[in-house]
Amino acid sequence: MSMRIGDYAGISAGFQNNTSKAGKYNNVRDYSNYLMGKYSCLKPGNNAAVSVTSGLLKKAMADEETGAWLERELAKAPDYIAAAQKSAIAHGSTLKSVSIEFGEEYSTMCTLVVTDGGGTDPEIDKWLEKVKENQAKKKEEEKKLEQRKSKAQELEKSLQKIELKGYDLEDLMHQFTKKLSVSGPGNETGSFDVRA
């Protein structure tokens, strides 16, 4: 059984959260590699695949709204497949194969193969689990990166620059000691620039 799903209802919700990075890439290959790195659902399994047409990739690179739509849909693709699997089970069938292709003009083509007998296909289950694990790893990496950025910003705020001008080293050291005592005991880090 195959069906064409055009213009998801969610598309008309607008593009308030444009998080697409499509405009930052100079060619389709680099953009495609970025998407494959971010959305593990683009790595096909034995019975499950998600793909994007080259025409849509080009359009997404040129149009920020299209890029944002594509990234939102790619993030939801595993959920669509899991929902299709549950729907098949509810009707006493098994989803044996599924592919989703995102194309130009916000179109989506979904091809499903369903057989009698309820249950899940182990290959699709493995693929969904792998995608879920990769998403969790990606979120953890992003969280760690954000923590590192936050720590770096805190460290930068705690640093002080002290500029001293003097006649000789003894005078500079005296000024330095005086400035440190004025800045308070809580300051453990700092730098100073000695210019004579």
Solvent accessible surface area in square Angstrom, and as a share of the most:
residue,aa,sasa,rsa
1,M,150,0.67
2,S,78,0.50
3,M,86,0.38
4,R,151,0.55
5,I,52,0.26
6,G,47,0.45
7,D,96,0.50
8,Y,41,0.16
9,A,94,0.73
10,G,42,0.41
11,I,23,0.12
12,S,104,0.67
13,A,71,0.55
14,G,27,0.26
15,F,45,0.19
16,Q,146,0.65
17,N,114,0.58
18,N,63,0.32
19,T,89,0.52
20,S,21,0.13
21,K,90,0.38
22,A,1,0.01
23,G,71,0.68
24,K,153,0.65
25,Y,58,0.22
26,N,146,0.75
27,N,71,0.36
28,V,41,0.24
29,R,185,0.67
30,D,62,0.32
31,Y,0,0.00
32,S,29,0.19
33,N,88,0.45
34,Y,36,0.14
35,L,2,0.01
36,M,72,0.32
37,G,49,0.47
38,K,60,0.26
39,Y,21,0.08
40,S,12,0.08
41,C,2,0.01
42,L,20,0.10
43,K,99,0.42
44,P,97,0.61
45,G,29,0.28
46,N,123,0.63
47,N,40,0.21
48,A,3,0.02
49,A,32,0.25
50,V,5,0.03
51,S,49,0.32
52,V,25,0.15
53,T,34,0.20
54,S,70,0.45
55,G,24,0.24
56,L,0,0.00
57,L,16,0.08
58,K,120,0.51
59,K,66,0.28
60,A,0,0.00
61,M,33,0.15
62,A,94,0.73
63,D,53,0.28
64,E,107,0.48
65,E,81,0.37
66,T,1,0.01
67,G,0,0.00
68,A,2,0.01
69,W,1,0.00
70,L,0,0.00
71,E,4,0.02
72,R,71,0.26
73,E,3,0.01
74,L,1,0.00
75,A,47,0.36
76,K,75,0.32
77,A,0,0.00
78,P,11,0.07
79,D,93,0.48
80,Y,63,0.24
81,I,1,0.00
82,A,30,0.23
83,A,59,0.46
84,A,26,0.20
85,Q,11,0.05
86,K,142,0.60
87,S,54,0.35
88,A,11,0.09
89,I,69,0.35
90,A,84,0.65
91,H,147,0.66
92,G,42,0.41
93,S,18,0.11
94,T,14,0.08
95,L,1,0.01
96,K,77,0.32
97,S,41,0.26
98,V,3,0.02
99,S,44,0.28
100,I,4,0.02
101,E,76,0.34
102,F,0,0.00
103,G,7,0.07
104,E,71,0.32
105,E,123,0.55
106,Y,48,0.18
107,S,21,0.14
108,T,0,0.00
109,M,75,0.33
110,C,10,0.06
111,T,53,0.31
112,L,10,0.05
113,V,69,0.40
114,V,48,0.27
115,T,60,0.35
116,D,136,0.70
117,G,42,0.40
118,G,52,0.50
119,G,29,0.28
120,T,62,0.36
121,D,5,0.03
122,P,86,0.54
123,E,51,0.23
124,I,0,0.00
125,D,53,0.27
126,K,129,0.55
127,W,13,0.04
128,L,29,0.14
129,E,89,0.40
130,K,130,0.55
131,V,4,0.02
132,K,132,0.56
133,E,88,0.39
134,N,44,0.23
135,Q,66,0.29
136,A,61,0.48
137,K,126,0.53
138,K,68,0.29
139,K,145,0.61
140,E,85,0.38
141,E,106,0.47
142,E,88,0.40
143,K,118,0.50
144,K,102,0.43
145,L,86,0.43
146,E,106,0.47
147,Q,92,0.41
148,R,148,0.54
149,K,106,0.45
150,S,46,0.30
151,K,141,0.60
152,A,59,0.46
153,Q,113,0.50
154,E,113,0.50
155,L,98,0.49
156,E,128,0.57
157,K,173,0.73
158,S,55,0.36
159,L,87,0.43
160,Q,72,0.32
161,K,141,0.60
162,I,14,0.07
163,E,76,0.34
164,L,2,0.01
165,K,136,0.58
166,G,16,0.15
167,Y,212,0.81
168,D,78,0.40
169,L,127,0.63
170,E,143,0.64
171,D,44,0.23
172,L,8,0.04
173,M,94,0.42
174,H,122,0.54
175,Q,49,0.22
176,F,38,0.16
177,T,84,0.49
178,K,127,0.54
179,K,94,0.40
180,L,71,0.35
181,S,85,0.55
182,V,120,0.69
183,S,45,0.29
184,G,23,0.22
185,P,140,0.88
186,G,71,0.68
187,N,38,0.20
188,E,160,0.72
189,T,57,0.33
190,G,46,0.44
191,S,63,0.41
192,F,87,0.36
193,D,39,0.20
194,V,65,0.37
195,R,119,0.43
196,A,119,0.93
